[in-house]
């Protein structure tokens, strides 16, 4: 997701997500589904946000 997607979600669903944080991970769309490098990046970027260690 990019900042433009975040802005669109905020504008279209303003009331539904009023107090919900939205995080932009800035991962390019250069990966195939479940590609090992993509999974590694996702784990690295999301672990601090969800407070879990998956490794």
Secondary structure, DSSP 4 states (H G I P E B T S, - for coil): --HHHHHHHHHHSTTTTTT---------S---TT-HHHHHHHHHHHHHHHT----
